[in-house]
Amino acid sequence: MSPRLSNKEKVKRLRESFSHEDKVLLPIVADPDAIASALALRRLLWRRVTSATIATVNEIKRQDNLTMLRLLRIKLVPLSRIKPEEYSAFVLVDGQPDHNPELGRFQFDAVIDHHPQLESTEARFLDIRPNYGATATIFTEYLKAAKIVPSRSLATALFYAIKTDTESFRRPALEEDMRAFRYLYGLADHNLIRKIEYSEIPLKLVKYYGMALDRLKIRKNKGYVYLGRVATPDILVMIADFLMKVHIIDTTFAAGIFEDRLVVIFRNAMARRNVGRLAERAFGKMGSAGGHHAAARAEVPLAILREKGLNPNNDKTMEKYVRRTIQGRI
């Protein structure tokens, strides 16, 4: 889609992509940005389609995300309970089909995202803005163009999504993100946002913080930690973010094994380093990898690692492999 089109024209084309008889499915890898964006899309399609169902690819385990769903009374359906044949249209927000195997099985009618565009991404309606700090910013612009004032709940979700995806504008963002943030500020419930942000870490996850500090290796202001098997990949995200608070660290890599795959989370504060590209160079040929200048993720099936002669059950071997693979691409 031409970037020259106004948001008003894009909203018009988006709505025209669906009929009143359509039952729309929105499968998402649930995080604040994806959840808020899906809610905004559902609002844009209200009374224009028969229904719009938001389905989660992943199990939500992060306490702040669970608190967000509870306080804002957001209902999501696990994708495993969905029968795709019952839906006539499919939309993907805050992601692209190749970002997750579960997403790759759908033929999407629309894809709206802020991650770098993949060559394989196709849809009748395509709006990808890789310089934006959050997909929620795009949807805030859509709502304004459609002259829809978001409800307090939706505004709170969008505000929190922009806040988290830009790390309160510590990550690269545009003036558009700031404008959307300022607009939503007066509409959002800041008491709820504080409650979400200060959600307590479940006791069962506390042990990983001690483990991360014990295993942390720092090389030239870069922090590497390998946690072995983890109960949820979300702990790797939390650890990577946590280690960025150490004053001498400007880039972090948190890795571990979840179920049948190696997961590596990248975080970065250096202007000249793009961890999205780094993730692709290091792990892209073996699995899925990508992201932004400041944040990225890679996942590699354990079967591929075993073919390389690696033993996923040997933490020392895996830690050395992950660290050297990344160091060889920086």
N, C-alpha and C positions, 0 to 999 in steps of 0.2 A: 504494500500500500504506500502511495506517495506520501512522504512526510509533509508535503505542502498542503495537504488537506487540513481544514480546520477541525477542531474537536467536535464541533457541531455536525459537520459533514460525516465524520467518522462514526458518531453515535447513530446518525441516520442510516448509514450503511450497515452498521452492526445490527440494528433492529430489523432492517429489511432482509437480513440473512435468515430470519426465522418466520414461521407462520403461526397463526393463532392455535393451530392444531398440534404444534410441536410440544413434545415432552423432552426437556433439556436436561442432560446430565453434565455436572461439573466435577470431574474427578480431580482432586488436588493432593499434593504432598503438603499436609497441613502444617503451617506455621502462621504467625500473625499476619504476614503480608498476603499469603494465599487465601486465608480465611476471610480477611476483610475485603479483598478484591472479589472473591466469589459472592459475598453478601451484596456488594455494590452492583455486580452484574445482575444478580437476581432482582435487585430493585429496579434496574434499568429495563428489565424484561417483564416486569410486573404488568399483568393484564394484556401482555402482547404474546405470551405463550401459555399453553395449558398448565405447565408446571416447570419448576427448575429445582433440581435436587443436587445438593452438594455432598459428594462422597469422598471419604478420606482413603488414600492409598496406604498411609502409614498409621500405626497405632500411636496415639498422642500420649506421651508420658511425661513431658516436661511440666513441672508444677505450675509455672507461670502461664503456659498455654491452656492447661486445664482450668486454671482460675479464670482466665479470660472467657472461656466457653461458659463456665458456670455463672459468672457475674453478669455477662451480657446475654445469657439465656440463648446461646447459639446451639442449635441441634444439627449434628452432622451424622451421616450414615456411613458405616464401614463399607468400602467398595466390595468386600467379599460377600456382602448381603444383597448386592445389586445384580439384577438381570439386565445386561446391556440391551438385549433384544426388545425390551419394553420401552426403550427410548428412541426418539427419531432424530435427535441432534446432540452434538457433543461439543463442549467448550473447555479450553484449558487456559487457566490464568496463573501467572507467576511461575511459569515453567514451560518446557517444551517436550515433545514426545520422547526424545532420546535421553531425557534426564532421568527417567525411571522406566524399568521394564514394564511395569503395570500400565504406564501411560502409553507406551508404544503400541499397544494392541487396539487403540482407538483411532478412527479416522475423524479428525477434528474439523468442525465447521468454522471455528474461530480460535485463534491463539493470541492472547494478549499478555505481554511479558516485558521484563526489564533486564533480562539476562542477555548476553551476546547471542545473536541469532546463529543457529546451526544450519548448515546447508540442507539438511534433511527436513527442516521444518516447513510444512506447507499447510495452507488452509484457505478457504474462500475469503475469510476476513482475517487479516494478519496485521497486528500492530505491535511491533517490537521496538522498544526504545532503550538500548543498552546503556545509555548515559544517565538514565533516571536512577535515583536512589532507591525507589520502591515502585512496585506495580500499583500500589494503593494511590500513588500520586496521579498516575494515568486515569484511574477510575474517579478520583476526585475531580479531575478536569472534565471527564465525561459527564458526571452528575451536574456540574456547574453549567456545562454546555446545554444539557437537557433541561435546565432550570428546575432541577430537583434539589431541594434542601434536605440533606440526609437527616434521618432521625437521630436522636441523641445516642442510641446504641450503635448505629452504623457509623456515625461521626467518631465515636470513641474508638471503634475497631480500626477505622482508617487512620486516625491520629496515632494510635499506638503502633500500627504497622509501619508507618513512616518513621516514627521515633526509633523503633527497634532495628529496621533494616538499614538506617543511616547511622545507627548508634548515636542518636542525638546529634547528628551531623558531624560526627568524628570521621565517618567514612565519606568518600567522594559523593557529592550530590550536586544537583543543579538548582538554579534559582526557582525553577518550577516546583521542586520539592519543598523549598522554603515557603513559597506562596501557598501551596496546598496546606502545609503545616499551620501557617498563620490563619488561614481560612477556617480550618477545622478546630483550631484552638478554642474559639468562642462557642463551638457547638458540642464539644466533647465533655464527658463527665470526668473531671480530673481526680475526684476522690476514688473512682473505680480504677483509674489508671495507676494511682499510687498503690492500691491494694494488689493489683496484678503484678506490679514491679517488685513489691516487697514480699511476694509469695515465698514461703519457706521451702528450702530444699528438703525433699524427703530424706529421712534418716538413712534409708538403705543406699542412698547415693553419696553420702558424706565420705564414705571410705575411699571413693575414687579421687577425692581431692588430696588426701594424704598420700595415696599411691602415686599421683601425678607429681607431687613435690619430691618424693623419693626417687622417682625415675627420670626427672627432668634433666635434659642435657642441653647446655647452652653453647652454641658455636657462632661466634661473630654476630652477636645480638639476635640470633635466631634460636627459638626454644623448640626442642623436639621432645615429645613424650609418647611412649607406646604403653598402652594399658592392658594389652592382652584381650581376653574375652570380656565384653561389657553387656550389661543387661539391656541397654538401649543405646543407639547411636547418639541420642541427644546428650548423653553425658560427655561425649567427645566435643560437641559444640560448646557446652558449658565450660569445659576445661580449657579449650582453645581461647575462649573469650576471657576467662579468668587469668590465664597466663599473660595476656596482653596488658594487664595492669602492672606487671613487673617492670620497673622503670628502665632497665637495660635491654628489654626485649622489644623488638619492633616487628617481628614476624613469628607466628607460632604454627606448629604442626602437631596435631593430636590424632593419634591413630589407635585402632583397636579392631577386634574381630566381633562382628555381630552376626549370629546365625551362620550363613554359608559364605560370608564375604568379608574382605578387608575394607574398612572405612577410614578415610583420612580427611580430616578437617583442616583447612588452611585459613589463617587470619593474617592481615598485613596492614602496616601503617606507613610503609615507605612509598613515596611518590613514584620512584623509578621501578618499582617491582609490581608485577601484575600476577597475583597468585592464581587467577583464573587460567591464564595461559600456562603458568607453571604446572598446575594440576593436569592439564591436557598433555603437556610434554612428558610428564613423569609417568602418568598412569592411563592416559587416554586410549592407547592401543590395546590395553588389556581389559578394560572395562569402561565404565562411564566416568567422565571427569569434566569439570568446567566450573565457571563461576565468574566473579567480578575481579576488579583490581584489588579489592580489600578482603574478599571472602570467597572461598571455593570449597569444593567437595569432590572426592574421588571414591569410587567403589570398585573393587576387583574381586571376582569370584575366586574362592579358595582353590577350586579345581585348576585354575590357570597357574596359581602360585605353586601348587604341587607339581605341575608339569615342568616348572622351572627348578624342581628339586628342593623346594623350601618346605619346611615342616611348620604349619601354622600353629602347632601346639608348643613350639619352642619360642618363648618370648624374646630371648636374647637374639636369636637368628632373625626373627621378624623385625625387631627394633632396628637392628643393623641394616637390614634390607631396605626398610622404609626410609631411614635417614640417608643412606648412601644414594638411593634412587632420587630423592629430592635434591640432595647436594650436587648430584651430577647434572642437574638441569637448571640450577640457579645461575 
